[in-house]
Amino acid sequence: MTTLKNLNKNFFYATFANCLFFVNFSCFFLLPLFLDDNDFTKSQIGMIMSTFGFSSILLTPYTSTLIDKYGKRLLSLIALFLMILSSLLFIFISQLEIILIFRVIQGAAFSIFFNASSAIASNSLEDKDKQYGLSLFSSFTIVSYFLGPFFAEKIILILGYTEFFIYAATFSCISFSLMLFVMDEESDSEIEASSFFLIIKENKLFKILFANFLLASGFGVVMNFLSLFLKERSLSIGLFFVGYSIVVSLSRILLSKKISSKNIFYKILIMLSFFSITIFLVPEINNIFHVIIFSVVFSFTYSLVYPLLSSIALTGTSKSLSGRIFGAINSSFSIGVNVMTFFFGFIAEIYGFNIMFKSSAIIIFLGVFLLYFAERGKLKWFRNSKKWLLKVLKWIN
């Protein structure tokens, strides 16, 4: 049985450093408030928020390879420096073009750091400990959503946006100091950038990536637009993030070990179905009690899917591939979050938030049906679609 005693110092340094980095990252879920107060339109806000992810997506094939090639700790420290610098420079700018540049820098920093810290944590675990260890890793990550948006919203209201950006950057500074204590593994100087794309050819991994995309699309819509939706109804986003932090953390720590590996992919599809239903019901939120209920249900349905998908992908794989596997997983998540955020920003601009949330939920639900039939071998075109995805990714890069 896996316990905390089975986990080594490297795992905990990477876990806590990642948690602190994510405080900085999650604070920027409130960036739409800053942009709205500076008279940006909904479509511009969607473009700014999604630029972060497009940067992460385009750079991941290279950054994940560099992580395995030159060392996870070194690349982590570079990423943290970029995140600190870009967060603080927001204090001095309000022009669209410069904000887009800073979001590109933040996307690059995220791509490097999250893949590197995840790989360090994963490589510190035995296969038998991965499901529990990665659930614990992601649970600490979720704590950041309490330290980040909840307190950051109060800082904005009481002190202002300058103090908000300083608050966000401070946590990456602490994360930087923790990463100095990480013992890095030997790097592999023979790795080629193209090897990232070969990983996607794995049939098991491709279905995991598509499921992760669906999860991320709903996650991105909620995280990037819920604050503005609630603002229109004179409701606070703070309690949502408190509930999210508590429910996701407890669910992953207490329930991850209790989920049998038998038919685990079908269990993931069931959780994704309920996840889509909760998003469909967002327009019914009218008071703080509704916010709390939504936070609990949304968080619970979301909480177990990501670590389960990650553990399936990583179990039995070589440690030398971990950076690129996490890169593929995080790329699919970034594509889901940011492509759909960009798309639904225009939907919100034209049709409003109600239609935006409902159409997002319908897309996720349809995707679950595709995955169900693909898992049963009923969709021949789905099995071939990974070849087309591989060609598109190579063309982009």
DAURRA-V153507 format. One record per residue. RES is the residue in one letter. OMEGA is omega in whole degrees, 0 to 359 (none if undefined). BURIAL is # if it has 9 or more other C-alpha atoms within 8 Angstrom, else .. Layout:
RES_OMEGA_BURIAL, RES_OMEGA_BURIAL
This chain:
M_181_., T_175_., T_179_., L_181_., K_180_., N_188_., L_187_#, N_185_., K_180_., N_179_#, F_184_#, F_176_#, Y_180_#, A_181_#, T_181_#, F_178_#, A_179_#, N_178_#, C_181_#, L_176_#, F_182_#, F_172_#, V_176_#, N_181_#, F_186_#, S_175_#, C_183_#, F_167_., F_177_#, L_177_#, L_176_., P_177_#, L_177_#, F_181_#, L_179_#, D_178_#, D_176_., N_170_., D_171_., F_179_#, T_179_., K_180_#, S_176_#, Q_178_#, I_177_#, G_180_#, M_180_#, I_181_#, M_182_#, S_179_#, T_175_#, F_184_#, G_178_#, F_176_#, S_180_#, S_182_#, I_185_#, L_184_#, L_186_#, T_179_#, P_181_#, Y_182_#, T_180_#, S_176_#, T_178_#, L_179_#, I_179_#, D_186_#, K_188_#, Y_177_#, G_186_#, K_182_#, R_180_#, L_180_., L_178_#, S_181_#, L_177_#, I_180_#, A_180_#, L_177_#, F_179_#, L_181_#, M_178_#, I_183_#, L_183_#, S_179_#, S_181_#, L_182_#, L_175_., F_180_#, I_191_#, F_187_., I_174_., S_179_., Q_184_., L_186_., E_182_., I_177_#, I_178_#, L_178_#, I_180_., F_178_#, R_175_#, V_179_#, I_179_#, Q_177_#, G_177_#, A_179_#, A_179_#, F_181_#, S_181_#, I_191_#, F_184_#, F_177_#, N_182_#, A_182_#, S_177_#, S_180_#, A_177_#, I_180_#, A_181_#, S_181_#, N_178_#, S_186_#, L_168_#, E_180_., D_182_., K_182_., D_190_#, K_183_#, Q_179_#, Y_183_#, G_180_#, L_174_#, S_177_#, L_178_#, F_181_#, S_177_#, S_176_#, F_176_#, T_182_#, I_177_#, V_181_#, S_181_#, Y_172_#, F_180_#, L_182_#, G_188_#, P_184_#, F_181_#, F_180_#, A_178_#, E_178_#, K_179_., I_178_#, I_183_#, L_186_., I_188_., L_180_#, G_188_#, Y_178_#, T_179_., E_177_#, F_181_#, F_176_#, I_178_#, Y_181_#, A_184_#, A_182_#, T_184_#, F_175_#, S_175_#, C_179_#, I_178_#, S_179_#, F_181_#, S_178_., L_182_#, M_177_#, L_182_., F_182_., V_174_#, M_183_., D_177_., E_175_., E_178_., S_181_., D_185_#, S_183_., E_184_., I_177_#, E_182_., A_183_#, S_183_., S_177_#, F_185_#, F_181_#, L_181_., I_183_#, I_180_#, K_177_#, E_183_., N_179_., K_183_., L_182_#, F_178_#, K_177_#, I_180_#, L_180_#, F_177_#, A_179_#, N_177_#, F_180_#, L_178_#, L_184_#, A_182_#, S_177_#, G_178_#, F_182_#, G_180_#, V_180_#, V_185_#, M_184_#, N_185_#, F_182_#, L_181_#, S_179_#, L_178_#, F_180_#, L_177_#, K_178_#, E_181_., R_177_., S_178_., L_181_#, S_177_#, I_188_#, G_182_#, L_176_#, F_182_#, F_175_#, V_179_#, G_179_#, Y_182_#, S_184_#, I_186_#, V_181_#, V_180_#, S_181_#, L_181_#, S_183_#, R_181_#, I_188_#, L_188_., L_187_#, S_181_#, K_185_#, K_181_., I_180_., S_178_., S_179_., K_180_., N_188_., I_181_., F_177_., Y_177_., K_177_., I_179_#, L_177_#, I_179_., M_178_#, L_179_#, S_178_#, F_177_#, F_180_#, S_180_#, I_180_#, T_179_#, I_178_#, F_184_#, L_180_#, V_181_#, P_180_#, E_180_., I_182_#, N_180_., N_185_., I_177_., F_177_., H_178_#, V_181_#, I_179_#, I_179_., F_180_#, S_182_#, V_185_#, V_178_#, F_184_#, S_181_#, F_181_#, T_179_#, Y_199_#, S_188_#, L_189_#, V_185_#, Y_179_#, P_178_#, L_177_#, L_180_#, S_182_#, S_177_#, I_183_., A_189_#, L_183_#, T_178_., G_180_., T_180_., S_178_., K_180_., S_179_., L_190_#, S_180_#, G_181_#, R_176_#, I_176_#, F_177_#, G_179_#, A_179_#, I_182_#, N_175_#, S_179_#, S_178_#, F_180_#, S_178_#, I_180_#, G_182_#, V_195_#, N_174_#, V_181_#, M_175_#, T_178_#, F_181_#, F_184_#, F_171_#, G_178_#, F_177_#, I_179_#, A_180_#, E_186_#, I_189_., Y_180_#, G_185_#, F_182_#, N_179_#, I_181_#, M_182_#, F_182_#, K_180_#, S_176_#, S_180_#, A_180_#, I_179_#, I_179_., I_182_#, F_177_#, L_178_., G_177_#, V_178_#, F_178_., L_180_#, L_179_#, Y_181_#, F_177_#, A_179_#, E_178_., R_177_., G_184_., K_185_., L_181_#, K_181_., W_180_., F_180_., R_181_#, N_187_., S_179_., K_178_#, K_179_., W_178_., L_180_., L_179_#, K_180_., V_181_., L_178_#, K_179_., W_180_., I_185_., N_none_.
